Amino acid sequence: MTAIKANGITIEYEEIGPPDAPVILLIMGLGMQLIAWPQPFCEGLAARGFRVVRFDNRDAGLSTRMPPVGALASTAMMARAFLGLPVRSPYTLDDMARDTVGLMDALGIGQAHVVGASMGGMIAQIVAIEHPERVKSLTSIMSTSGDRALPGPKGNVRRALLRPRPRNEVAAVNRTMEMLRLIGGGHYPLTEAELRARVERSVRRSYRPDGFRRQLIAIQAAPGRARKLRGVRAPTLVLHGSHDPLVPLAGGEHTAANIPGARLRVVPGMGHSLPEALIPLLVDEIAGHCLKVENATQMRDAPVAGSSS
């Protein structure tokens, strides 16, 4: 892993796969780090012939920690955002989309297959809306259009999101494990030992409860994207689990319905996670989607037989 300056901040990133291959750019979700993209998932995409780039969003992992706003101000902003009232958030999902494009600029990536999970799917949608020339294809995983009429998280999940984040490492591990069990959907559970090992690794690498709150405010303060999604022309795959308690399936359905030509793939039993058992399926879906676009581009750009050079 290494760091690079982009859009005025420092972004930690990692690359897997041939440096001259087409790029799949992975954008992770709320409070999660680049290591939340499972290694076998990234290696599976690289084995299909892609240069896979994953990175820490601002305020997460080893990327730039954004300025604090104070506990009281943060709580007030979150409350207003959840009530649908106007909020001047510390930063926006649009800022995070500009971070993504800035990283592409810094790495010399003209175009990429942009793949986002959860909040990362929202950011990926904005990149496709605001920077269409940079997006070869879009994949939105367990995400939403942000329409206010859509169902939100289940009550117990919403309450868990809004609870104050613990400050010490032991409590942070336990709370994170509790949250991941809650949103995982129950059909593809990790063993207790696997879950603990994964969470402890994450907390040791970086733990930013304040960054989590600022990202959550950015999500809640973001306007719906349905109208703008109707202008997206990038070939789009929408992946969503049938048992997602954090972003219900309606969010994926609404996203696909508002992007012309988008294909919705509902994964039976999947919750709000990327379980090991589903990695082969997810790799097949995403790699197949991206390869279809690559092949279509090659056919379009191939010289016509008999034409002069």
C-alpha positions in Angstrom: 0.0 0.0 0.0 1.1 3.6 -0.6 -0.2 7.1 -0.4 -0.6 9.9 -2.9 -1.9 13.5 -2.9 -5.2 13.9 -4.7 -7.9 16.7 -4.5 -6.0 18.4 -1.7 -5.8 15.4 0.6 -3.7 12.3 1.0 -5.2 9.0 -0.1 -4.0 5.6 0.8 -4.4 3.1 -2.0 -3.3 -0.4 -3.2 -3.1 -1.9 -6.6 -3.3 -5.6 -7.6 -2.9 -7.0 -11.1 -1.1 -6.0 -14.3 -0.2 -2.3 -14.4 -1.2 -2.0 -18.1 -4.6 -3.7 -17.7 -8.0 -2.1 -17.7 -8.7 -0.6 -14.3 -11.4 -1.6 -11.8 -11.6 1.1 -9.2 -13.2 0.0 -5.9 -14.9 2.5 -3.5 -15.7 1.3 0.0 -18.6 2.2 2.2 -19.4 4.0 5.5 -16.5 3.9 7.9 -14.8 1.0 6.1 -11.3 0.7 4.9 -9.8 -0.6 1.7 -9.1 -3.9 3.4 -12.8 -4.4 3.7 -12.7 -5.4 0.0 -11.8 -9.1 0.6 -8.4 -10.1 -0.8 -9.8 -13.1 -2.7 -12.3 -10.8 -4.3 -9.6 -8.4 -5.5 -7.3 -11.2 -6.6 -10.2 -12.8 -8.5 -10.8 -9.7 -10.5 -7.1 -9.3 -11.2 -7.0 -12.9 -12.4 -9.6 -11.9 -15.0 -7.2 -9.4 -16.5 -7.8 -6.2 -14.6 -5.7 -3.7 -12.6 -7.6 -3.5 -9.4 -7.3 -0.2 -7.4 -8.8 0.1 -3.9 -8.4 3.0 -1.5 -9.3 4.5 1.8 -11.9 7.2 1.6 -11.2 10.5 3.4 -11.7 10.2 7.1 -11.2 6.4 7.0 -8.2 4.1 7.2 -4.9 5.8 6.5 -6.2 8.6 4.3 -6.5 12.2 5.5 -8.4 12.7 8.8 -10.7 15.6 8.3 -11.0 18.5 10.8 -13.2 17.9 13.8 -16.5 19.8 14.2 -17.1 19.1 17.9 -19.4 16.4 19.5 -22.4 18.7 20.1 -22.3 20.1 16.5 -21.8 16.7 15.1 -24.8 15.3 17.0 -27.0 18.3 16.0 -26.0 17.9 12.3 -26.8 14.1 12.4 -30.2 14.7 14.0 -31.1 17.4 11.4 -29.9 15.1 8.6 -32.0 12.2 9.8 -35.1 14.4 10.1 -34.5 15.6 6.5 -33.7 19.2 7.6 -31.0 21.3 5.8 -27.5 20.5 7.0 -24.2 22.2 6.2 -22.2 19.0 6.5 -18.4 19.0 7.1 -18.0 17.6 3.5 -20.3 16.0 1.0 -20.5 12.8 -1.1 -19.7 15.1 -4.0 -16.4 16.0 -2.3 -15.7 12.3 -2.0 -16.5 11.7 -5.6 -14.0 14.5 -6.4 -11.5 12.6 -4.2 -12.1 9.5 -6.4 -11.5 11.4 -9.7 -8.5 13.1 -8.1 -7.0 9.7 -7.3 -7.5 8.6 -10.9 -5.8 11.8 -12.1 -2.8 11.3 -9.7 -2.4 7.7 -10.9 -2.7 8.5 -14.5 -6.0 6.6 -15.0 -8.1 8.1 -17.8 -11.0 5.8 -17.5 -12.0 3.0 -15.1 -14.7 0.5 -14.4 -16.0 2.1 -11.2 -17.4 -0.2 -8.5 -18.8 1.0 -5.2 -20.3 -0.7 -2.2 -22.9 0.9 0.0 -21.8 4.6 0.5 -19.1 3.7 -2.1 -22.0 2.9 -4.5 -23.4 6.4 -3.9 -20.0 8.0 -4.6 -19.6 5.8 -7.7 -23.0 7.0 -9.0 -22.0 10.6 -8.5 -18.7 10.0 -10.4 -20.8 8.5 -13.3 -23.2 11.5 -13.2 -20.6 14.3 -12.9 -17.6 12.8 -14.7 -19.1 10.5 -17.4 -16.0 10.6 -19.6 -14.0 8.9 -16.8 -16.4 5.9 -16.3 -16.2 2.9 -18.6 -18.8 1.1 -16.6 -20.6 1.4 -13.2 -21.3 -1.3 -10.7 -23.4 -0.2 -7.7 -23.4 -2.8 -4.8 -25.9 -2.8 -1.9 -26.5 0.9 -2.5 -29.3 3.3 -3.2 -30.4 6.3 -5.3 -30.9 8.2 -2.1 -34.6 8.9 -2.7 -36.3 10.0 0.6 -39.4 7.8 -0.1 -37.4 4.6 0.0 -37.4 2.4 3.1 -34.4 2.9 5.4 -32.5 0.6 7.7 -34.4 -1.7 10.0 -35.1 -0.1 13.4 -32.5 -2.1 15.3 -29.9 -1.3 12.6 -30.8 2.4 12.7 -30.4 2.5 16.5 -27.0 0.8 16.2 -25.9 3.4 13.6 -26.8 6.3 15.9 -25.2 5.0 19.1 -22.1 6.9 20.1 -19.0 5.0 18.9 -16.8 3.6 21.7 -13.3 5.2 22.2 -11.2 2.3 23.5 -10.0 -0.5 21.3 -11.6 -3.5 23.1 -15.0 -1.9 23.1 -14.6 -0.8 19.4 -13.9 -4.4 18.4 -16.9 -5.7 20.2 -19.2 -3.0 18.9 -18.0 -3.5 15.3 -18.5 -7.2 15.5 -22.0 -6.6 16.8 -22.8 -4.2 14.0 -21.4 -6.6 11.3 -23.4 -9.5 12.6 -26.5 -7.2 12.6 -26.2 -6.1 9.0 -24.8 -9.3 7.6 -28.2 -10.8 6.9 -27.6 -14.1 8.7 -27.5 -16.4 5.7 -23.7 -16.3 5.2 -22.3 -15.8 8.8 -18.6 -15.8 9.6 -17.4 -17.9 12.5 -16.8 -15.9 15.7 -13.1 -16.4 15.3 -13.0 -15.2 11.7 -15.2 -12.2 12.4 -13.0 -11.2 15.4 -9.8 -11.6 13.4 -11.1 -9.4 10.6 -12.4 -6.7 13.0 -9.2 -6.7 15.1 -7.1 -6.2 12.0 -9.3 -3.3 10.9 -9.2 -1.6 14.3 -5.4 -2.0 14.7 -4.9 -0.5 11.3 -7.2 2.5 12.0 -10.1 3.4 14.1 -11.9 6.7 13.5 -15.2 7.1 15.2 -15.4 10.8 14.4 -14.8 10.1 10.8 -17.6 7.6 10.8 -20.0 10.3 12.1 -18.9 12.8 9.5 -19.3 10.3 6.7 -22.8 9.3 8.0 -23.8 13.0 8.0 -22.6 13.3 4.4 -24.8 10.4 3.4 -27.9 11.7 5.2 -27.4 15.2 3.9 -27.0 14.2 0.3 -29.9 14.9 -2.0 -31.6 12.1 -4.0 -29.9 11.2 -7.2 -32.8 9.6 -9.2 -33.3 12.4 -11.7 -29.6 12.7 -12.4 -29.2 8.9 -12.7 -31.5 9.0 -15.7 -28.7 10.7 -17.5 -26.1 8.1 -16.8 -24.9 6.4 -20.0 -22.2 4.1 -18.6 -23.2 0.4 -18.8 -24.5 -0.3 -15.3 -24.7 -3.4 -13.1 -26.7 -3.1 -9.8 -25.9 -5.9 -7.3 -28.1 -6.2 -4.2 -28.8 -8.8 -1.5 -32.3 -10.0 -1.0 -31.9 -9.8 2.8 -30.1 -6.4 3.3 -31.2 -4.8 6.6 -29.2 -1.7 6.2 -30.0 -0.7 2.6 -33.1 -2.6 1.8 -33.5 -4.2 -1.7 -35.8 -1.3 -2.7 -32.7 0.9 -2.9 -31.0 -1.3 -5.5 -34.3 -1.7 -7.4 -34.8 2.1 -7.5 -31.2 2.7 -8.6 -31.5 0.2 -11.5 -34.9 1.5 -12.5 -33.5 5.1 -12.9 -30.4 4.2 -14.9 -31.1 3.5 -18.6 -30.3 -0.1 -19.5 -29.1 -1.0 -16.0 -29.1 -4.7 -15.1 -30.3 -5.6 -11.6 -28.8 -8.8 -10.1 -30.5 -9.8 -6.8 -28.3 -12.2 -4.8 -30.5 -14.5 -2.7 -29.7 -14.5 1.0 -27.1 -11.8 0.8 -27.2 -9.1 3.5 -25.1 -6.0 3.7 -21.7 -7.7 3.4 -19.4 -9.4 1.0 -19.3 -12.9 2.4 -16.5 -15.3 1.4 -19.1 -17.8 0.1 -20.4 -15.3 -2.5 -17.0 -14.0 -3.7 -16.9 -16.3 -6.8 -20.4 -15.1 -7.8 -19.6 -11.5 -7.2 -16.3 -11.8 -9.2 -18.1 -13.5 -12.0 -20.8 -10.8 -12.2 -18.5 -7.8 -12.0 -15.7 -9.2 -14.2 -18.3 -10.4 -16.8 -19.9 -7.0 -16.8 -16.6 -5.2 -17.3 -15.3 -7.7 -19.9 -18.5 -7.2 -21.9 -17.8 -3.5 -22.0 -14.1 -4.0 -22.9 -15.0 -6.4 -25.7 -17.7 -4.0 -27.1 -15.1 -1.1 -27.0 -12.5 -3.2 -28.9 -15.1 -4.2 -31.5 -16.1 -0.6 -31.9 -12.6 0.6 -32.3 -11.3 -2.2 -34.5 -10.5 -1.1 -38.1 -13.1 -2.0 -40.7 -11.9 -4.7 -43.1 -10.7 -3.2 -46.3 -10.5 0.3 -45.0 -7.3 2.3 -45.6 -5.1 3.3 -42.6 
